[in-house]
Amino acid sequence: MAHFPVMSAEVLSYLAIRSESRIADMTAGLGGHSKQIAALLDSGVLVMNDRDGESLAEAVENTREFAAKIRPTQGVFSTFPERFREMGIGQLDGLLVDLGVSMKQLTEPERGFSFRHDGPLDMRMSRDSEQDLTAADVVNTFSEKEIADILYEYGEEWRSRAIARAVVRARPIHTTRQLAQLAGQGAASRDTKVSPATKTFMALRLYVNREMDELKALLEALPGLMAVGSRVVALSFMSTEDRILKQKFQEFQRAGLAKILTKHVVKPSDEELRRNPASRSAKLRAIEWQAAT
Ligand SMILES: C[S@@+](CC[C@H](N)C(=O)[O-])C[C@H]1O[C@@H](n2cnc3c(N)ncnc32)[C@H](O)[C@@H]1O
């Protein structure tokens, strides 16, 4: 499968990498961005992070020509500061975060992320002991109200109550196809290109992986991680995530900690949209860190 790192020219430009830079790719995925970053480094170092050990192993493989400059590390954002400190690198000159799931995670049916493929209802980004709760646990053991609240809060799904009711009545639910059918019942889907199950799947994925809490933890950790003059570049694909980034960047700017480099959110070019339609909802924001901490 062809893999295009999203908005890579813009990412590299905003990161303003020098040959001696210390850069962290917080979301290595398959190593698409990491490979381009590593190619620009000489004495610099790339810390390549992902919570998903299977993806990180692929990223390591895909970037092996630059292995001498790369320090792979597995874990969630919230444990990164501790792991980074132990590496003894000091502070970062650049940090990239490309939120969401990778193509690998999305298209492997056994990971349970996609309503387009039938698979077990898993949805954990990391299938090791770091994460126990699966999407199946949520739909089969949570109360109808809890499920409705998750669909509404994380998926902005206005049919949350009806879907939660259908889910609870149909239990046990084991597969993505079963859930997709339940989430689609009663929806006026014929007029839209988007599947009526989209929001349900997105909400469960965000909840199971605590994605909002993780993003907030990463943003809170920036003051201790970033060097003066360093850059932070964030790519997001959902309005809920973009809102968190926008507000926190504004807060940093008001506090004199950072300067916003993207007055308006940056979106993929027409050329990129033609080449990679999957990039259509991408939004890029960047800041320059200004305060010594
Ligand atoms: C969109 S993909 C990144 C793709 C990558 N930039 C590339 O070019 O191949 C997002 C990756 O971030 C990882 N991820 C998401 N949330 C994370 C978190 N809180 N901590 C660590 N990794 C996370 C996922 O496991 C996934 O592999």
The ligand as a MOL file (V3000), in Angstrom:
LIG
                    3D

  0  0  0     0  0            999 V3000
M  V30 BEGIN CTAB
M  V30 COUNTS 27 29 0 0 0
M  V30 BEGIN ATOM
M  V30 1 C -1.5280 9.1510 11.8850 0
M  V30 2 S -0.4380 7.9770 12.5360 0 CHG=1
M  V30 3 C 1.1510 8.6640 12.2410 0
M  V30 4 C 1.6660 8.4410 10.8620 0
M  V30 5 C 3.1180 8.8680 10.6850 0
M  V30 6 N 3.2900 10.2900 10.8220 0
M  V30 7 C 3.6910 8.4060 9.3680 0
M  V30 8 O 4.0880 9.2500 8.5610 0
M  V30 9 O 3.7400 7.1900 9.1260 0 CHG=-1
M  V30 10 C -0.6150 8.1840 14.2640 0
M  V30 11 C 0.2170 7.2630 15.1250 0
M  V30 12 O 0.2150 7.8350 16.4330 0
M  V30 13 C 0.1510 6.8420 17.4010 0
M  V30 14 N -0.4540 7.4720 18.5930 0
M  V30 15 C -1.6750 8.0130 18.6830 0
M  V30 16 N -1.8830 8.4870 19.9320 0
M  V30 17 C -0.7380 8.2730 20.6260 0
M  V30 18 C -0.3260 8.5490 21.9670 0
M  V30 19 N -1.1450 9.1240 22.8350 0
M  V30 20 N 0.9240 8.2130 22.3430 0
M  V30 21 C 1.7740 7.6210 21.4480 0
M  V30 22 N 1.4360 7.3090 20.1730 0
M  V30 23 C 0.1990 7.6340 19.7730 0
M  V30 24 C -0.6890 5.7550 16.7780 0
M  V30 25 O -0.3820 4.4990 17.3490 0
M  V30 26 C -0.3070 5.8540 15.2910 0
M  V30 27 O 0.6980 4.9230 14.9590 0
M  V30 END ATOM
M  V30 BEGIN BOND
M  V30 1 1 1 2
M  V30 2 1 2 3
M  V30 3 1 2 10
M  V30 4 1 3 4
M  V30 5 1 4 5
M  V30 6 1 5 6
M  V30 7 1 5 7
M  V30 8 2 7 8
M  V30 9 1 7 9
M  V30 10 1 10 11
M  V30 11 1 11 12
M  V30 12 1 11 26
M  V30 13 1 12 13
M  V30 14 1 13 14
M  V30 15 1 13 24
M  V30 16 1 14 15
M  V30 17 1 14 23
M  V30 18 2 15 16
M  V30 19 1 16 17
M  V30 20 1 17 18
M  V30 21 2 17 23
M  V30 22 1 18 19
M  V30 23 2 18 20
M  V30 24 1 20 21
M  V30 25 2 21 22
M  V30 26 1 22 23
M  V30 27 1 24 25
M  V30 28 1 24 26
M  V30 29 1 26 27
M  V30 END BOND
M  V30 END CTAB
M  END
